[in-house]
Amino acid sequence: MMKVAAYQFGVTGDIRQNMVEMEDAIRRATAQQAQLIVFPECALTGYTPRDLPDSRAVDAEAVAQALTRLQELSDANEIHILVGTIVFDGAYRNRTYCIAPGTPMTWYDKRALYGWDSDNFTEGEQDGVFTIGGYRIGLRICFEVRFPEYFRELYLAGTDLDIVLFNDVADADDIGRYQMIRSHLITRAAENVTPFLTVDATAPYQTAPTCVIDASGRVVSELKRNEAGLLLFDFEKQELNFGEIGRKKVSDRLLGIDPDR
């Protein structure tokens, strides 16, 4: 079993302010014996152009210092951290780092780029599969939830838990968009017979959920919209029920993969 945390908060363009929020959440999660904590898309830097005019406005030195501090917190507290940020590595990326105790950082760069993302970022090339606490974890970022193909990749990789980071917010309350994205997540979980964890930013108005969804598409835990909060849950692989077994058998047949993998 692995205790997992997700922290939603009002992400800003101020790295120091975001770090105050995240350091406090890490302390709270550690006190609850969490082994993994997940923060929203671009939680470290803010999201362009909502919080920053463009990617070039990001302070690369401040990002590097913050990542060093997060590594120190990971090492000291024996906790894995998934955190979104903007980085420059010869090109600007919308990146999520996987920070593990005593281990070099790995990452996943957003691949589904459109609109603001196309204007500011270069597409990633990683598969987004990590091993944390003995489990295979699949990672996707925001807009990618609209495309079942990205999650079929994770199904083929045999992930145990899929995590989606969002920075999906609006200037006016939009419960319709929130419910639409929530329904995408429910569908992705059910069609891939895989539990999901999601986390979003909260301000001005939150338009994607921070929640846990089981392999049948049932939302089993969900934070209140538009308020900072820490979600905690115990994750372990569950025996599949009758319907889940059926969906997996048909999916394996359609995909031409070994059902006994």
Secondary structure as UniProt FT lines:
FT   STRAND          2..8
FT   HELIX           15..31
FT   TURN            32..33
FT   STRAND          36..38
FT   TURN            41..45
FT   TURN            48..51
FT   HELIX           55..57
FT   HELIX           60..77
FT   STRAND          80..88
FT   STRAND          92..100
FT   TURN            101..102
FT   STRAND          103..109
FT   HELIX           116..120
FT   STRAND          129..132
FT   TURN            133..134
FT   STRAND          135..141
FT   HELIX           142..146
FT   HELIX           148..157
FT   STRAND          161..165
FT   STRAND          169..170
FT   HELIX           175..192
FT   STRAND          196..199
FT   TURN            203..204
FT   STRAND          205..206
FT   STRAND          211..213
FT   TURN            215..216
FT   STRAND          219..222
FT   TURN            225..226
FT   STRAND          229..235
FT   HELIX           242..255
FT   TURN            259..260
//
